[in-house]
Amino acid sequence: MKPLRMTKSAIDFLNTLPPKHHKQVVTQWFRLWSVPYPTDSKQLTGHQKLMRVNCGEYRIIYKVEEETVNVPLIGKRNDNEIYKLLERLNF
C-alpha cells in the first residue's frame, strides 16, 4: 500500500467540515490509498501530474509520486477558489 500525505492546508480544511462530510472525505482519501486512480478521477487540465476526485460536494486534489499519494488541497466542488489556492501553492 502507498503512504498517504496531506498538506497542512488540506488538514485545516478537513477539520472545518461537519462530521458527515468529514467522514465522506476521509473515506475517499483512504480509498486513494488502495486505488490511487479510481475510475471517477480525472487529470487536472494544465497540471500534468495532478488528479482530482469528487467526494460528495467536495473535491480532493492529489498527486501520486512513486509510492506516495500526496493531497495538497481539498475544497468545494463548484468553487474556483480551490484552483486559485493550487496556483499559489505551486504544487
C-alpha positions as CSV (number, residue, x, y, z in Angstrom):
1,M,0.0,0.0,0.0
2,K,1.1,3.5,-0.7
3,P,1.8,6.0,2.1
4,L,-0.7,9.0,2.4
5,R,0.4,12.6,2.9
6,M,-1.8,15.6,3.3
7,T,-0.7,19.2,3.5
8,K,-1.5,21.4,6.4
9,S,-3.9,23.4,4.4
10,A,-5.8,20.3,3.4
11,I,-5.9,19.1,7.0
12,D,-7.1,22.5,8.2
13,F,-9.9,22.5,5.6
14,L,-10.8,18.9,6.6
15,N,-11.1,20.0,10.2
16,T,-13.7,22.7,9.4
17,L,-16.1,20.2,7.8
18,P,-19.2,18.9,9.6
19,P,-18.9,15.3,10.9
20,K,-20.8,13.8,8.0
21,H,-18.8,15.5,5.3
22,H,-15.6,14.9,7.2
23,K,-16.2,11.2,7.2
24,Q,-17.0,11.2,3.5
25,V,-13.8,13.0,2.5
26,V,-11.6,10.9,4.9
27,T,-13.2,7.7,3.5
28,Q,-12.4,8.8,-0.1
29,W,-8.9,9.7,0.9
30,F,-8.3,6.2,2.3
31,R,-9.7,4.7,-0.9
32,L,-6.9,6.5,-2.7
33,W,-4.5,4.6,-0.6
34,S,-5.5,1.3,-2.2
35,V,-6.7,2.6,-5.6
36,P,-4.8,5.8,-6.5
37,Y,-6.5,6.1,-9.9
38,P,-10.2,5.3,-9.3
39,T,-12.5,5.4,-12.4
40,D,-14.0,8.7,-11.4
41,S,-10.7,10.5,-11.1
42,K,-9.6,12.9,-13.7
43,Q,-6.3,14.6,-14.6
44,L,-6.3,18.4,-13.9
45,T,-6.1,20.5,-17.1
46,G,-2.7,22.3,-17.1
47,H,-1.2,20.2,-14.3
48,Q,0.3,17.1,-15.8
49,K,0.7,15.1,-12.6
50,L,-2.3,16.3,-10.6
51,M,-5.5,14.4,-10.3
52,R,-8.9,15.2,-8.9
53,V,-11.6,13.1,-7.4
54,N,-15.0,14.2,-6.3
55,C,-16.4,13.3,-2.9
56,G,-20.0,14.5,-2.4
57,E,-19.8,18.3,-2.6
58,Y,-16.1,18.3,-2.2
59,R,-13.1,17.8,-4.4
60,I,-9.8,16.2,-3.5
61,I,-6.7,17.3,-5.5
62,Y,-3.9,14.8,-5.3
63,K,-0.7,13.6,-6.9
64,V,0.8,10.1,-6.9
65,E,4.6,10.1,-6.7
66,E,6.3,6.7,-6.7
67,E,4.8,5.0,-3.6
68,T,3.1,8.1,-2.1
69,V,-0.3,9.7,-2.5
70,N,0.1,13.5,-1.8
71,V,-3.0,15.6,-1.1
72,P,-2.2,19.3,-1.3
73,L,-5.9,20.6,-1.3
74,I,-9.4,19.7,-0.5
75,G,-12.2,22.2,-1.4
76,K,-15.8,22.7,-2.6
77,R,-16.6,21.2,-6.0
78,N,-18.3,24.1,-7.6
79,D,-15.9,26.7,-6.2
80,N,-12.9,28.0,-8.2
81,E,-11.2,29.1,-5.0
82,I,-9.5,25.6,-4.8
83,Y,-7.8,26.2,-8.2
84,K,-6.6,29.7,-7.1
85,L,-5.1,28.2,-4.0
86,L,-3.5,25.5,-6.1
87,E,-1.8,28.1,-8.2
88,R,-0.5,29.9,-5.1
89,L,0.9,26.6,-3.7
90,N,2.7,25.9,-7.0
91,F,2.4,22.2,-6.2
